[in-house]
């Protein structure tokens, strides 16, 4: 009997050493999770439990399980290195169309703009609008707009925040009359092709709490434009009854190509302080090439362009499993779903029990080298002890055979 018991002990100890050796070999593998061999004793039982033996038949490796504890996060500075801080896995579409799951966030861009890992598997995510709002709850492979420039956007709204000096005298009553250029500001708008359109605004006081607004487009004289009036209440805020007409813009390439932009004067005031512009913005921009990417902690991928614009290009999704121990390792730092693991539960980073993302960083393996070396010495002694069991049994058998 001792031969069988010793042999099973050798096999199990050898398997344990294999597991420990694999852990040590992958101590520097990103996203690696430590494995351990779990043993079970063997007994022989007859039918209906009769004739049970109290002497075991040896040992077997019942399972090799993995520890999905959090690994340390190391900063790399690479914009497509992404670590998960908390629960969850990245979902990948493999080149053969199957799905796999990983904690290793060393990603890159392929030639088509897809976010892929070193095995060519593409990261899954959700489509979003330019502001990062999710458009669908169905995940799909993420593809970033790396092919060409984003088109220009013509200016459709100009927002102005400024204060007109309530102490100013009525322009016509001054000697000489106050020039139109005394109070004014300017900005640059854009036509549908992204060409710059200089826009000027000039203000002239016509009565108490009332001003005329003159506009200038492409360097024209504001005095030649048709002004519109703005009035203020006693507390210095804009009169809600004031009607602000849109401004007509013209392309510098072809002045006949005109379009309008709304003027937002909602925050304009008239207080007894100097004229000052606190905000002057417009929503148009010129074409731009993709220059960099940034992944937010909620998984939204921001694409930055050479024209200064940033817009969301999708959101990385995460999945979790009721029984992560049921996942089957497939190599390359990935796992596949099994019946034991259950179906994946998808969501955005930070939702429910899913962790947040950390861009420019990777999750190190959770392998403790010191612990593994101690386990290796223990497994080695167990192997030697089982070998000694076989040797002793051999000596016993030899003694019996040599009896006269």
C-alpha positions as CSV (number, residue, x, y, z in Angstrom):
1,X,0.0,0.0,0.0
2,X,2.8,2.4,0.8
3,X,4.0,2.3,-2.8
4,X,0.7,3.6,-4.0
5,X,0.4,6.2,-1.3
6,X,4.0,7.4,-1.8
7,X,3.5,7.5,-5.6
8,X,0.4,9.7,-5.2
9,X,2.3,11.9,-2.8
10,X,5.1,12.3,-5.4
11,X,2.7,13.1,-8.1
12,X,0.8,15.7,-6.0
13,X,4.1,17.3,-4.7
14,X,5.4,17.5,-8.3
15,X,2.1,19.1,-9.4
16,X,2.4,21.6,-6.5
17,X,6.0,22.4,-7.5
18,X,4.7,23.1,-11.1
19,X,2.1,25.5,-9.7
20,X,4.7,27.3,-7.5
21,X,7.2,27.5,-10.4
22,X,4.6,29.0,-12.7
23,X,3.8,31.6,-10.0
24,X,7.4,32.5,-9.7
25,X,8.0,32.6,-13.4
26,X,5.0,35.1,-13.8
27,X,5.9,37.3,-10.8
28,X,6.4,40.2,-13.2
29,X,3.5,39.5,-15.6
30,X,1.0,42.3,-15.6
31,X,-2.5,41.2,-14.3
32,X,-1.3,37.8,-13.3
33,X,-3.1,36.1,-10.4
34,X,-1.4,33.6,-8.1
35,X,-2.4,30.0,-8.3
36,X,-2.3,27.3,-5.6
37,X,-2.8,23.6,-5.6
38,X,-5.5,22.2,-3.3
39,X,-5.2,18.6,-2.1
40,X,-7.7,16.0,-1.1
41,X,-7.0,12.6,0.6
42,X,-8.1,9.3,-1.1
43,X,-10.1,6.6,0.6
44,X,-11.6,3.3,-0.8
45,X,-15.2,2.6,0.1
46,X,-17.2,-0.4,-0.9
47,X,-20.9,-0.3,-2.0
48,X,-23.3,1.0,0.6
49,X,-20.5,2.1,2.8
50,X,-19.7,-1.4,4.2
51,X,-16.2,-2.5,4.6
52,X,-14.7,1.0,4.9
53,X,-11.0,1.2,5.4
54,X,-9.5,3.6,7.9
55,X,-6.3,3.7,6.0
56,X,-6.1,6.2,3.1
57,X,-4.9,5.4,-0.3
58,X,-2.9,8.6,-0.7
59,X,-3.5,12.1,-2.0
60,X,-4.7,13.9,-5.1
61,X,-4.7,17.4,-6.4
62,X,-8.4,18.3,-6.1
63,X,-8.1,21.7,-7.9
64,X,-5.7,24.4,-8.9
65,X,-7.4,27.7,-7.9
66,X,-6.4,31.3,-8.4
67,X,-6.5,34.2,-6.0
68,X,-8.2,37.3,-7.6
69,X,-7.0,39.7,-4.9
70,X,-5.9,43.2,-6.1
71,X,-2.4,43.6,-7.3
72,X,-0.3,46.8,-6.8
73,X,-0.8,49.5,-9.3
74,X,2.3,50.8,-11.0
75,X,2.4,54.1,-12.9
76,X,3.8,53.8,-16.5
77,X,2.8,57.0,-18.2
78,X,1.6,55.2,-21.3
79,X,-1.8,56.6,-22.1
80,X,-3.2,53.2,-23.2
81,X,-1.9,51.3,-20.1
82,X,-5.1,50.9,-18.0
83,X,-5.4,49.3,-14.5
84,X,-8.6,48.2,-12.8
85,X,-8.7,49.5,-9.2
86,X,-11.3,47.1,-7.7
87,X,-13.5,44.3,-9.1
88,X,-14.0,43.5,-12.7
89,X,-12.4,42.3,-15.9
90,X,-11.8,43.9,-19.3
91,X,-13.9,42.1,-22.0
92,X,-12.1,41.2,-25.2
93,X,-13.1,40.0,-28.6
94,X,-10.5,37.6,-29.8
95,X,-9.4,37.4,-33.5
96,X,-11.5,34.2,-33.9
97,X,-14.7,36.0,-32.6
98,X,-14.7,34.4,-29.2
99,X,-14.8,36.4,-25.9
100,X,-12.2,36.4,-23.2
101,X,-11.6,38.4,-20.0
102,X,-8.4,39.9,-18.6
103,X,-7.0,42.1,-15.9
104,X,-3.9,42.9,-18.0
105,X,-4.4,46.4,-19.3
106,X,-1.4,46.8,-21.6
107,X,-3.3,48.0,-24.7
108,X,-2.3,49.5,-28.0
109,X,-4.0,50.9,-31.2
110,X,-4.1,48.8,-34.3
111,X,-4.1,50.2,-37.8
112,X,-7.9,50.5,-37.8
113,X,-8.1,52.5,-34.6
114,X,-9.1,49.5,-32.4
115,X,-7.8,49.2,-28.8
116,X,-6.1,45.8,-28.7
117,X,-3.8,43.8,-26.4
118,X,-0.6,42.0,-27.4
119,X,-2.6,39.0,-28.7
120,X,-4.7,41.2,-31.1
121,X,-7.9,40.9,-29.0
122,X,-10.0,44.0,-29.1
123,X,-11.3,45.8,-26.0
124,X,-15.1,46.0,-25.7
125,X,-17.0,49.1,-24.7
126,X,-20.1,51.3,-25.2
127,X,-20.7,53.9,-27.9
128,X,-21.1,57.5,-26.6
129,X,-21.9,60.9,-27.9
130,X,-19.3,63.7,-28.0
131,X,-20.1,64.6,-24.4
132,X,-19.5,61.1,-23.1
133,X,-23.1,60.1,-22.6
134,X,-23.7,56.4,-23.2
135,X,-25.9,55.8,-26.3
136,X,-26.4,52.0,-25.9
137,X,-26.1,49.3,-23.3
138,X,-24.9,46.8,-25.8
139,X,-21.1,46.5,-25.8
140,X,-19.1,46.3,-29.0
141,X,-15.4,46.5,-30.0
142,X,-14.1,50.0,-29.4
143,X,-12.8,51.9,-32.5
144,X,-11.2,55.3,-32.2
145,X,-11.4,58.0,-34.9
146,X,-7.7,57.8,-36.0
147,X,-8.3,57.7,-39.8
148,X,-8.8,61.4,-40.6
149,X,-9.4,64.8,-39.2
150,X,-12.7,65.7,-37.5
151,X,-14.6,68.2,-39.7
152,X,-14.9,71.8,-38.9
153,X,-18.0,73.1,-37.1
154,X,-19.5,76.5,-38.0
155,X,-20.3,78.9,-35.2
156,X,-23.9,78.7,-34.2
157,X,-23.9,80.5,-30.9
158,X,-21.8,83.3,-29.3
159,X,-22.0,83.7,-25.5
160,X,-20.9,87.0,-24.0
161,X,-20.6,87.9,-20.3
162,X,-19.6,91.5,-19.7
163,X,-20.5,94.6,-17.6
164,X,-21.4,98.0,-19.2
165,X,-20.4,101.0,-17.0
166,X,-23.5,102.5,-15.6
167,X,-21.6,105.7,-14.9
168,X,-21.0,106.3,-18.6
169,X,-22.7,109.4,-20.1
170,X,-25.1,109.2,-23.0
171,X,-22.9,109.2,-26.1
172,X,-24.8,111.9,-27.9
173,X,-24.7,114.3,-24.9
174,X,-20.9,114.2,-24.6
175,X,-18.7,116.8,-26.2
176,X,-17.4,115.5,-28.5
177,X,-19.8,112.5,-28.8
178,X,-18.4,109.3,-27.4
179,X,-16.9,107.2,-30.2
180,X,-18.5,103.8,-30.9
181,X,-15.1,102.1,-30.3
182,X,-15.0,103.3,-26.7
183,X,-16.7,100.1,-25.4
184,X,-16.1,97.0,-27.4
185,X,-14.7,93.5,-27.7
186,X,-13.9,90.9,-30.4
187,X,-13.6,87.2,-31.0
188,X,-13.0,84.7,-33.8
189,X,-15.8,82.6,-35.2
190,X,-15.6,79.9,-37.9
191,X,-17.4,79.2,-41.1
192,X,-18.5,75.6,-42.3
193,X,-15.0,75.1,-43.7
194,X,-13.2,76.1,-40.5
195,X,-12.0,79.5,-41.8
196,X,-11.7,82.2,-39.2
197,X,-14.2,85.0,-39.2
198,X,-13.3,88.1,-37.1
199,X,-16.3,89.3,-35.2
200,X,-16.5,92.6,-33.2
201,X,-19.1,94.0,-30.8
202,X,-19.3,97.7,-29.9
203,X,-21.6,99.3,-27.4
204,X,-22.9,102.9,-27.2
205,X,-25.1,104.3,-24.5
206,X,-28.2,106.0,-25.9
207,X,-30.2,106.7,-22.7
208,X,-30.3,105.8,-19.1
209,X,-30.2,102.0,-18.8
210,X,-30.2,101.6,-22.6
211,X,-27.4,100.8,-25.0
212,X,-27.1,100.2,-28.7
213,X,-25.0,97.2,-29.9
214,X,-23.1,97.4,-33.2
215,X,-21.5,94.4,-34.9
216,X,-18.5,94.0,-37.1
217,X,-17.8,91.0,-39.4
218,X,-14.6,90.4,-41.3
219,X,-13.2,93.7,-40.4
220,X,-16.2,95.8,-41.4
221,X,-16.9,99.2,-39.8
222,X,-19.3,98.6,-36.9
223,X,-20.8,102.1,-37.4
224,X,-22.2,100.8,-40.7
225,X,-24.1,98.0,-39.1
226,X,-27.7,98.2,-38.0
227,X,-27.6,98.3,-34.2
228,X,-30.0,96.7,-31.8
229,X,-30.9,97.9,-28.4
230,X,-30.4,96.3,-25.0
231,X,-32.0,97.7,-21.8
232,X,-31.4,97.0,-18.1
233,X,-33.5,97.0,-15.0
234,X,-33.0,99.1,-12.0
235,X,-30.8,96.4,-10.3
236,X,-28.4,96.4,-13.3
237,X,-29.5,93.1,-14.8
238,X,-30.7,92.7,-18.4
239,X,-34.3,93.4,-19.1
240,X,-36.0,90.0,-19.9
241,X,-38.0,91.8,-22.6
242,X,-34.9,92.6,-24.5
243,X,-34.8,90.9,-27.9
244,X,-31.4,89.8,-29.1
245,X,-31.4,89.2,-32.8
246,X,-28.9,86.7,-34.4
247,X,-25.8,88.0,-36.0
248,X,-25.1,87.3,-39.7
249,X,-21.7,85.9,-40.4
250,X,-20.1,85.6,-43.8
251,X,-17.3,83.3,-45.1
252,X,-14.0,85.2,-45.8
253,X,-13.6,83.1,-48.9
254,X,-17.0,84.0,-50.3
255,X,-18.9,86.8,-48.6
256,X,-22.1,85.7,-50.4
257,X,-22.0,82.5,-48.2
258,X,-23.7,83.8,-45.1
259,X,-25.1,82.0,-42.0
260,X,-26.4,83.2,-38.7
261,X,-25.3,82.7,-35.1
262,X,-27.4,83.3,-31.9
263,X,-26.1,85.9,-29.4
264,X,-26.5,84.9,-25.7
265,X,-26.4,88.1,-23.6
266,X,-28.1,86.4,-20.6
267,X,-25.3,87.3,-18.2
268,X,-24.7,90.9,-19.4
269,X,-25.0,93.5,-16.6
270,X,-24.9,97.3,-16.1
271,X,-23.2,98.1,-12.8
272,X,-21.3,101.2,-11.6
273,X,-17.9,99.7,-12.4
274,X,-15.6,99.8,-15.3
275,X,-16.4,98.1,-18.6
276,X,-15.1,94.5,-18.4
277,X,-15.6,91.3,-20.4
278,X,-15.5,88.2,-18.2
279,X,-16.4,85.5,-20.8
280,X,-16.6,85.5,-24.6
281,X,-17.0,82.1,-26.3
282,X,-18.4,80.5,-29.4
283,X,-19.1,76.9,-30.4
284,X,-17.3,76.7,-33.7
285,X,-13.9,75.2,-34.5
286,X,-11.5,74.4,-37.4
287,X,-10.7,70.8,-38.5
288,X,-8.4,68.9,-36.3
289,X,-6.2,65.8,-36.3
290,X,-6.1,63.3,-33.4
291,X,-3.1,64.1,-31.2
292,X,-3.7,62.1,-28.0
293,X,-6.1,60.0,-25.9
294,X,-7.1,60.1,-22.3
295,X,-9.1,57.5,-20.4
296,X,-11.2,58.8,-17.5
297,X,-11.7,56.7,-14.4
298,X,-15.3,55.9,-15.5
299,X,-13.9,54.4,-18.8
300,X,-14.8,57.3,-21.1
301,X,-12.1,57.6,-23.8
302,X,-11.4,61.3,-24.6
303,X,-9.9,62.0,-28.0
304,X,-7.9,65.3,-28.1
305,X,-7.4,67.1,-31.4
306,X,-4.9,69.6,-32.8
307,X,-7.6,72.3,-32.9
308,X,-7.9,72.2,-29.1
309,X,-11.2,70.2,-29.1
310,X,-11.8,67.1,-26.9
311,X,-14.6,64.7,-27.5
312,X,-15.6,61.3,-26.2
313,X,-14.9,58.4,-28.5
314,X,-16.5,55.6,-26.5
315,X,-16.5,54.1,-23.0
316,X,-14.6,51.0,-21.9
317,X,-16.9,48.4,-20.3
318,X,-16.1,46.0,-17.5
319,X,-17.6,42.6,-16.6
320,X,-17.8,40.7,-13.3
321,X,-18.7,37.1,-12.5
322,X,-20.6,35.6,-9.6
323,X,-17.9,32.9,-9.3
324,X,-14.6,34.2,-10.7
325,X,-13.0,30.9,-9.5
326,X,-15.0,29.2,-12.2
327,X,-13.2,31.0,-15.0
328,X,-10.9,28.9,-17.2
329,X,-7.4,30.4,-17.9
330,X,-6.6,30.5,-21.6
331,X,-3.1,32.0,-21.6
332,X,-1.9,35.5,-22.4
333,X,-3.3,36.7,-19.1
334,X,-6.9,36.0,-20.1
335,X,-9.8,33.7,-18.9
336,X,-12.8,32.3,-20.6
337,X,-16.3,31.9,-19.2
338,X,-17.5,28.5,-18.0
339,X,-20.7,27.0,-16.7
340,X,-19.2,27.3,-13.2
341,X,-18.4,31.0,-13.5
342,X,-21.8,32.0,-14.7
343,X,-22.7,34.6,-17.3
344,X,-20.8,37.9,-17.2
345,X,-22.5,40.9,-15.7
346,X,-21.6,44.0,-17.7
347,X,-21.4,47.6,-16.7
348,X,-19.4,50.8,-16.8
349,X,-16.4,51.3,-14.4
350,X,-17.6,52.6,-11.1
351,X,-21.1,51.2,-11.4
352,X,-22.3,48.7,-8.7
353,X,-19.4,46.6,-7.5
354,X,-17.2,47.3,-10.5
355,X,-13.9,49.1,-9.9
356,X,-12.7,52.3,-11.4
357,X,-10.0,52.6,-14.1
358,X,-6.5,54.1,-13.7
359,X,-5.1,55.3,-17.0
360,X,-1.3,55.4,-17.5
361,X,-0.8,52.5,-15.0
362,X,-0.9,48.7,-14.9
363,X,-1.9,46.2,-12.2
364,X,1.1,44.1,-11.1
365,X,0.7,40.4,-10.4
366,X,-0.4,39.6,-6.9
367,X,2.3,37.0,-6.4
368,X,4.4,37.3,-3.2
369,X,7.8,36.0,-4.1
370,X,8.8,35.4,-0.4
371,X,5.7,33.3,0.2
372,X,6.2,31.3,-3.0
373,X,9.8,30.5,-2.1
374,X,8.8,29.2,1.3
375,X,6.0,27.2,-0.3
376,X,8.6,25.8,-2.7
377,X,10.8,24.6,0.1
378,X,7.9,23.0,1.8
379,X,6.8,21.2,-1.4
380,X,10.3,20.0,-1.9
381,X,10.4,18.5,1.6
382,X,7.1,16.9,0.9
383,X,8.4,15.3,-2.3
384,X,11.5,14.0,-0.4
385,X,9.3,12.6,2.4
386,X,7.1,10.7,-0.1
387,X,10.2,9.4,-1.8
388,X,11.5,8.2,1.6
389,X,8.1,6.4,2.1
390,X,8.7,4.4,-1.1
391,X,12.3,3.7,-0.1
392,X,11.3,2.4,3.3
393,X,8.5,0.2,1.8
394,X,11.1,-1.2,-0.6
395,X,13.4,-2.1,2.3
396,X,10.5,-3.8,4.1
397,X,9.8,-5.8,0.9
398,X,13.5,-6.7,0.5
399,X,13.7,-8.0,4.1
400,X,10.7,-10.2,3.5
401,X,12.1,-11.6,0.3
402,X,15.5,-12.4,2.0
403,X,14.0,-14.3,4.9
404,X,15.3,-18.0,5.0
